[in-house]
Amino acid sequence: MPSCGAPGEYRAPKSRTNLTEYWWFCLEHVRAYNGSWDFYKGMSPAQMEAQLRADTSWQRPSWPLGHIGGSAWDENMLHDPLRILATGGLNQRRAAPPPHQTPTELRDPLETLGLPWPTTLDAVKTRYKELAKRHHPDANGGSRSAEERLKTINLAYAAVRSHLAAEPRLAATG
Ligand SMILES: [Zn+2]
């Protein structure tokens, strides 16, 4: 500062485009300079937006997740004997059991309905209608045990039906 006689011991960059050259100020004047410093001065809103985005990734280029790695993946360039990273690899094979193995959560419901696995939505609906008719309390003189039996059948039907609806690939194998 021309009018200031204090020693210039504190530095501040000259401008946004010249961040490696500095002015030297005394403490009081460096504070005043920094207080009026506006990094974004003269930028358009789009330029400010771009600058903010660049800052969030440490000024390194970035892409949306999966944009590059997912589509341009060359499986031949990677030694992956367990195919953990491959499309349809280990993770996907784990998620779906073999089609003819009864899913654990359906063993009891299928036994209740008297159906084998795999089965179809049509077969389940047909069997449910038969059982609901046969075990309906009205057809059994208002029997308490028939009512309980019907509740169990309803739960079993709901479980199998929602499973088949969620996995149409398995439903089609029956
Ligand atoms: Zn000063």
Residues whose N, C-alpha, C, O or C-beta is under 5 A from the ligand:
A	BS01	ZN	M1 C4 A6 C26 H29
